[in-house]
């Protein structure tokens, strides 16, 4: 049996690496700022402590591109040998490992149009019903089912990758029929077991941690972009849609400062309830974005720019049909005028 891993970076990327390597194969985390806590059921040691025990373990650097150079230099200066999780992941992706069920959706909707539905406060029932009446495919996410009591509209496709939303929306994901539901892999084995008997339309995908990358083969990996909408754009391109419209993607600041998972009432078309707020706080460790919405927004917009450039290179048109909001990366289209032209 090979050595166990020590993951350097007790954050979102480390959590994904923990799932990738398997919780039983990871000894602990190492982190400059979180020494002594328990993260994802694993102890966190300091970088100095890592130096003392490194020979017994495989050390893997699990941080985003923004921090990887600084932390790499720190490990090198201390004589700590390590590999980068992104390099391991890309090597894995280059092998013949892929999800055959996801691959069946490649180019399924070649040349068609789709609306990607966010859950921002601007989302209107009348717009969803108009889209349905005009025969557009719709691809929705997260707690979109909270609008079902107000409309007969239903999405064709669904995506959810935020762990708190996946767990809290368990009954909907398992029991409500749609063409397909793409779900980001859970990071905890016990939580993953809940979905062992999921119907065939529920497809779990591997979330990659390489920043500023747009996946061309989603049967192998879907790259993270700080928002589920970035994953949905990747899926829409993969499925062959030639025109993508965004609706309810407000990209706006919640009404007041917040911590631990961007939890704030009225950042969606519905009011966040206490169960959702508490589940997010339980799952997400407070990190540097927690009280810095501007920094978070810059990261999200950077991902959207990557999506725009990739889709432009492939002849895929993305337009923002959201009513208001602050997302200006994509050209705007007036949804009322759009459907007047259609008629």
C-alpha positions as CSV (number, residue, x, y, z in Angstrom):
1,X,0.0,0.0,0.0
2,X,1.3,3.5,-0.9
3,X,1.8,6.4,1.4
4,X,-1.1,8.4,2.7
5,X,-1.5,12.0,1.6
6,X,-1.1,15.3,3.4
7,X,-3.0,18.0,1.6
8,X,-1.6,21.5,1.9
9,X,-4.5,24.0,2.0
10,X,-7.5,23.4,4.1
11,X,-10.1,25.1,1.9
12,X,-12.4,24.4,-1.0
13,X,-9.7,23.0,-3.2
14,X,-8.4,20.8,-0.4
15,X,-12.0,19.5,0.2
16,X,-12.2,18.5,-3.5
17,X,-8.8,16.8,-3.3
18,X,-10.0,14.9,-0.2
19,X,-12.9,13.5,-2.2
20,X,-10.6,12.8,-5.2
21,X,-8.0,10.8,-3.2
22,X,-10.5,9.3,-0.8
23,X,-11.0,10.2,2.8
24,X,-9.3,7.0,4.0
25,X,-6.2,7.8,2.0
26,X,-5.6,11.3,3.4
27,X,-3.8,11.6,6.7
28,X,-4.4,15.3,7.4
29,X,-4.3,18.8,6.1
30,X,-1.5,21.4,6.5
31,X,-2.3,25.1,6.5
32,X,-0.6,28.4,7.5
33,X,-3.7,29.7,9.3
34,X,-5.8,26.8,10.5
35,X,-3.5,24.8,12.6
36,X,-5.3,22.8,15.3
37,X,-8.8,22.8,13.9
38,X,-10.5,19.7,12.4
39,X,-11.4,20.2,8.8
40,X,-13.6,17.7,6.9
41,X,-12.9,15.2,9.7
42,X,-9.1,15.6,9.3
43,X,-6.7,17.4,11.7
44,X,-4.9,20.5,10.4
45,X,-1.2,20.8,11.1
46,X,1.2,23.7,10.5
47,X,3.7,23.9,7.7
48,X,6.5,23.6,10.2
49,X,4.9,20.4,11.5
50,X,4.6,19.2,7.9
51,X,8.4,19.5,7.5
52,X,9.0,17.2,10.4
53,X,6.8,14.4,9.1
54,X,6.9,14.9,5.3
55,X,9.0,11.8,4.5
56,X,6.2,9.5,5.8
57,X,3.6,10.9,3.4
58,X,2.9,12.2,-0.1
59,X,2.5,15.9,0.1
60,X,0.0,17.5,-2.3
61,X,-0.6,21.3,-2.7
62,X,-4.3,21.9,-2.9
63,X,-4.9,25.7,-3.3
64,X,-6.2,27.8,-6.2
65,X,-4.0,29.5,-8.8
66,X,-4.1,32.8,-6.9
67,X,-2.1,31.3,-4.0
68,X,-0.2,28.5,-5.6
69,X,3.0,30.4,-6.4
70,X,3.5,31.9,-2.9
71,X,2.8,28.6,-1.2
72,X,5.0,26.7,-3.6
73,X,7.9,29.0,-2.8
74,X,7.3,28.5,0.9
75,X,7.4,24.7,0.6
76,X,10.5,24.8,-1.6
77,X,12.3,27.2,0.9
78,X,11.6,24.7,3.7
79,X,12.8,21.7,1.6
80,X,9.4,20.1,1.5
81,X,8.8,17.9,-1.6
82,X,5.3,18.1,-3.1
83,X,3.1,17.6,-6.1
84,X,0.3,20.0,-7.2
85,X,-3.2,18.7,-7.1
86,X,-4.0,20.4,-10.4
87,X,-1.1,18.5,-12.1
88,X,-2.4,15.2,-10.7
89,X,-5.9,16.0,-11.8
90,X,-4.9,16.9,-15.3
91,X,-2.9,13.7,-15.6
92,X,-5.9,11.8,-14.5
93,X,-8.1,13.6,-17.0
94,X,-5.6,12.8,-19.8
95,X,-6.1,9.1,-19.1
96,X,-9.0,7.1,-20.5
97,X,-11.1,7.8,-17.4
98,X,-14.5,9.3,-18.2
99,X,-18.2,9.2,-17.3
100,X,-19.9,7.3,-20.1
101,X,-23.4,8.5,-19.0
102,X,-22.4,12.2,-19.3
103,X,-20.7,11.5,-22.6
104,X,-24.1,10.5,-24.0
105,X,-25.1,14.2,-23.7
106,X,-22.3,15.4,-26.0
107,X,-23.9,17.5,-28.8
108,X,-27.4,16.3,-27.8
109,X,-28.8,19.7,-28.7
110,X,-26.5,20.8,-31.5
111,X,-27.6,24.1,-32.9
112,X,-30.5,24.7,-30.5
113,X,-31.1,27.6,-28.1
114,X,-31.3,27.4,-24.3
115,X,-32.1,29.6,-21.4
116,X,-29.9,29.1,-18.3
117,X,-32.0,30.0,-15.3
118,X,-30.4,31.5,-12.2
119,X,-32.2,32.0,-8.9
120,X,-31.5,35.7,-8.5
121,X,-34.2,38.1,-7.0
122,X,-35.1,39.4,-10.5
123,X,-36.5,36.0,-11.7
124,X,-40.1,36.4,-12.8
125,X,-42.7,33.7,-13.3
126,X,-44.1,35.4,-16.4
127,X,-40.7,35.2,-18.1
128,X,-40.4,31.5,-17.4
129,X,-43.9,30.9,-18.8
130,X,-43.1,33.0,-21.9
131,X,-39.9,31.0,-22.5
132,X,-41.8,27.7,-22.3
133,X,-44.6,29.0,-24.6
134,X,-41.9,29.8,-27.2
135,X,-40.4,26.3,-27.1
136,X,-37.0,27.1,-25.7
137,X,-35.1,24.6,-23.7
138,X,-34.5,25.6,-20.1
139,X,-31.6,24.6,-17.8
140,X,-32.1,25.5,-14.1
141,X,-30.2,25.1,-10.9
142,X,-30.1,24.8,-7.1
143,X,-33.5,25.7,-5.4
144,X,-35.4,26.5,-8.6
145,X,-38.1,24.1,-7.4
146,X,-39.2,26.7,-4.9
147,X,-40.9,28.6,-7.7
148,X,-42.9,25.5,-8.9
149,X,-45.9,26.4,-6.7
150,X,-46.4,29.6,-8.7
151,X,-46.2,28.2,-12.2
152,X,-46.7,25.2,-14.5
153,X,-43.3,25.9,-16.1
154,X,-40.7,23.2,-15.4
155,X,-37.1,23.1,-16.5
156,X,-35.8,20.4,-19.0
157,X,-32.3,20.2,-17.4
158,X,-30.9,20.8,-14.0
159,X,-27.6,21.4,-12.3
160,X,-26.5,21.6,-8.6
161,X,-23.0,21.6,-7.2
162,X,-23.2,23.5,-3.9
163,X,-23.1,20.8,-1.3
164,X,-25.6,22.4,1.0
165,X,-28.1,22.8,-1.8
166,X,-27.6,19.2,-2.9
167,X,-28.2,17.8,0.6
168,X,-31.2,20.0,1.4
169,X,-32.7,19.4,-2.0
170,X,-32.3,15.6,-1.7
171,X,-35.9,14.7,-2.2
172,X,-36.3,16.9,-5.3
173,X,-33.1,15.6,-6.9
174,X,-34.0,12.0,-6.2
175,X,-37.7,12.0,-7.0
176,X,-38.6,14.8,-9.4
177,X,-38.3,13.8,-13.1
178,X,-36.4,15.8,-15.6
179,X,-34.4,14.9,-18.7
180,X,-31.2,15.0,-16.7
181,X,-29.8,16.4,-13.5
182,X,-26.1,17.1,-13.4
183,X,-24.8,17.1,-9.8
184,X,-21.3,18.0,-8.5
185,X,-19.6,15.2,-6.7
186,X,-20.0,15.4,-2.9
187,X,-16.8,15.6,-0.9
188,X,-17.9,13.4,1.9
189,X,-18.4,9.6,1.6
190,X,-21.2,9.4,4.1
191,X,-23.1,12.1,2.1
192,X,-22.4,10.4,-1.2
193,X,-24.0,7.2,0.1
194,X,-27.3,9.0,0.3
195,X,-27.4,9.0,-3.5
196,X,-26.3,5.4,-4.2
197,X,-29.8,4.5,-5.5
198,X,-30.2,7.7,-7.5
199,X,-32.3,7.3,-10.7
200,X,-30.4,7.2,-14.1
201,X,-31.2,10.8,-14.8
202,X,-29.0,11.9,-11.9
203,X,-25.4,12.2,-13.2
204,X,-22.5,13.1,-10.8
205,X,-19.6,15.0,-12.3
206,X,-16.0,15.5,-11.2
207,X,-15.3,19.1,-10.3
208,X,-11.9,20.3,-11.3
209,X,-10.0,23.0,-9.4
210,X,-7.9,24.6,-12.2
211,X,-8.8,28.2,-12.3
212,X,-9.5,30.0,-15.6
213,X,-10.1,26.8,-17.5
214,X,-13.2,25.8,-19.6
215,X,-13.7,22.1,-20.0
216,X,-14.1,20.7,-23.5
217,X,-14.9,17.2,-22.1
218,X,-17.4,17.3,-19.3
219,X,-17.4,13.5,-19.1
220,X,-14.0,13.9,-17.5
221,X,-14.1,17.1,-15.5
222,X,-16.1,20.3,-15.0
223,X,-14.0,23.3,-13.9
224,X,-15.1,25.4,-11.0
225,X,-15.7,29.1,-11.4
226,X,-17.1,30.2,-8.0
227,X,-20.7,29.9,-9.3
228,X,-22.8,27.0,-10.6
229,X,-23.7,29.1,-13.6
230,X,-20.1,28.7,-14.9
231,X,-20.6,24.9,-14.8
232,X,-23.9,25.3,-16.5
233,X,-22.4,27.3,-19.4
234,X,-19.8,24.5,-19.8
235,X,-22.6,21.9,-19.9
236,X,-24.6,24.0,-22.4
237,X,-21.6,24.3,-24.7
238,X,-20.8,20.5,-24.3
239,X,-24.4,19.6,-25.2
240,X,-24.1,21.6,-28.4
241,X,-26.3,24.6,-27.8
242,X,-25.4,27.4,-30.2
243,X,-27.2,30.3,-28.4
244,X,-27.2,30.7,-24.6
245,X,-29.4,33.2,-22.8
246,X,-28.9,33.9,-19.1
247,X,-32.0,34.8,-16.9
248,X,-32.1,35.5,-13.2
249,X,-28.3,35.8,-13.1
250,X,-28.2,39.0,-11.1
251,X,-24.6,38.9,-9.8
252,X,-25.6,41.5,-7.2
253,X,-24.5,42.2,-3.7
254,X,-26.7,41.0,-0.9
255,X,-28.2,43.8,1.2
256,X,-25.7,43.5,4.1
257,X,-22.3,42.0,5.1
258,X,-22.3,38.2,5.6
259,X,-20.1,35.3,6.6
260,X,-19.6,31.6,6.0
261,X,-20.9,30.8,2.6
262,X,-22.5,34.1,1.4
263,X,-25.6,33.5,3.3
264,X,-28.0,36.4,3.1
265,X,-31.7,36.8,2.9
266,X,-33.1,38.0,-0.5
267,X,-30.1,37.1,-2.6
268,X,-32.5,34.8,-4.4
269,X,-36.1,35.1,-5.7
270,X,-37.1,33.4,-2.4
271,X,-36.2,34.1,1.2
272,X,-33.4,31.9,2.5
273,X,-34.8,29.9,5.4
274,X,-33.0,29.0,8.6
275,X,-32.4,25.5,7.5
276,X,-30.5,26.6,4.4
277,X,-28.5,29.2,6.3
278,X,-27.5,26.8,9.1
279,X,-26.6,24.1,6.6
280,X,-24.3,26.4,4.7
281,X,-22.6,27.6,7.9
282,X,-22.1,24.0,9.0
283,X,-20.5,23.0,5.7
284,X,-18.5,26.1,4.6
285,X,-15.5,27.2,6.7
286,X,-15.1,30.9,6.8
287,X,-12.6,32.0,4.2
288,X,-11.2,35.2,2.7
289,X,-14.2,35.8,0.4
290,X,-16.7,35.5,3.3
291,X,-16.8,39.2,4.0
292,X,-15.5,40.5,0.7
293,X,-18.2,40.5,-1.9
294,X,-16.1,42.7,-4.3
295,X,-13.3,40.1,-4.3
296,X,-15.8,37.3,-4.8
297,X,-17.5,39.2,-7.7
298,X,-14.2,39.8,-9.4
299,X,-13.5,36.0,-9.3
300,X,-16.9,35.2,-10.6
301,X,-16.6,37.8,-13.4
302,X,-13.2,36.4,-14.3
303,X,-14.8,33.0,-14.8
304,X,-17.5,34.5,-16.9
305,X,-14.9,36.1,-19.1
306,X,-13.3,32.7,-19.6
307,X,-16.7,31.3,-20.7
308,X,-17.2,34.2,-23.0
309,X,-13.9,33.8,-24.7
310,X,-14.2,30.1,-25.1
311,X,-17.8,30.3,-26.5
312,X,-16.8,33.1,-28.9
313,X,-14.0,30.9,-30.2
314,X,-16.6,28.1,-30.9
315,X,-19.2,30.3,-32.4
316,X,-21.5,30.0,-29.4
317,X,-23.4,33.2,-28.6
318,X,-24.0,34.0,-24.9
319,X,-26.4,36.9,-24.0
320,X,-27.7,38.2,-20.7
321,X,-31.5,38.5,-20.6
322,X,-31.6,39.1,-16.9
323,X,-33.8,42.0,-15.8
324,X,-31.3,44.4,-14.2
325,X,-28.5,43.0,-12.0
326,X,-24.8,43.7,-12.3
327,X,-23.5,41.1,-14.8
328,X,-22.0,43.0,-17.7
329,X,-19.5,40.5,-19.0
330,X,-22.0,39.4,-21.7
331,X,-24.0,41.5,-24.1
332,X,-27.5,42.3,-22.9
333,X,-30.7,41.4,-24.6
334,X,-34.1,42.8,-23.7
335,X,-36.2,39.7,-23.0
336,X,-39.5,41.5,-23.9
337,X,-38.1,42.5,-27.3
338,X,-36.6,39.1,-27.8
339,X,-40.0,37.4,-27.6
340,X,-41.7,40.1,-29.7
341,X,-39.2,39.2,-32.5
342,X,-39.9,35.5,-32.0
343,X,-43.7,36.0,-32.4
